[in-house]
Amino acid sequence: MITQTQKEGESFLLIETPRWKAEILLSVGSNMLSLTDRRIGLNILREPPDLEALKKQPEIYGFPVLIPPNCIHKGKFLWRGRQYTLPVNNRFGNHIHGVVLREPWEFLDASEEEEKTVVRTHYVYDERNSMYAGFPHKMDVVLTYTFLPDRVLQKLSVTNIGDSAMPFAAGFHSSFRFPLGVRTPEAYRTSSVRVTVEDFYWEFDKAVRFAPTGKKLPWNGFDTYRTGKIINRVPVSRQAPLKEDLLDGKEFLGAVLEYPVSGIRIIYEFDRKYRQTALWNWDGDEDFFCAEPMSWMADSPNLPLPDSVTGLHALEPGELWEAENTIRVESEKTGENG
């Protein structure tokens, strides 16, 4: 069942299937604020305490869409002879999180079959957006969620509807509850995150640029994300390229969040067009963890690295860019996977 509704003047979509219950806030970025697995009775995403908190920082709740993701130094970059200027909107003097995050999206269409529910929302970026003068490219952005008995598919589709190539990147600031379920000392001690990162992460200049430098730094023994890092209420802020690995004997790219006390595992598999990630949990004491798929590394246009490394993509007029992630929840208590 799909329902359009209003809460405190904001437009929402409610989706209910035998397995899943979800809530999408259309009027602030088409952000999925909750995704509940009915079998375990838990919402796996970080919800805001109220709508005011959400409007103040929409990037830290649910599944916010970022185009482009992460930061751009001073909000400025030069690409193919054109100067781009996005508003400085963080305390470090940079632009963060792109041009669609806070915008009102529209319900596009939906379909319901016996075991498949599909919901599509969209946003047209053009002259009506306050940032258009500094980033003058038109695009049609479509977000599709497909609810299946064993998984949820998250597809982002972007078409360049302008007349010139645009510097393009996309991502999700995906925010998961952490730990999930019970919050005992043991749950905090044992909950872990595994991410299929390369054997290095990007150096971050915390003194001047507050952005990546392009230099590679090796993970230390404490940062064992590739094999599964225990997150015991400590701050995490890392950005790194992704690398294929194996999960249950199959090729895998993405993140796995393990909650041994609750007997739950969340698998967030990234489309191969997302080759970078940001890992973040603020100060580490607010019970969430962001495992963010990104198609470029932060501040790509300003780095002395080739596009093949940074992920910056020239989206040509009429070109469609698409990428689809997969979310699965496994529970020992139900005796089922998927």
Order of alpha helices (4+ residues) and beta strands (2+ residues): beta-beta-beta-beta-beta-alpha-beta-beta-beta-beta-beta-beta-beta-beta-beta-beta-beta-beta-alpha-beta-beta-beta-beta-beta-beta-beta-beta-beta-beta-beta-alpha-beta-beta
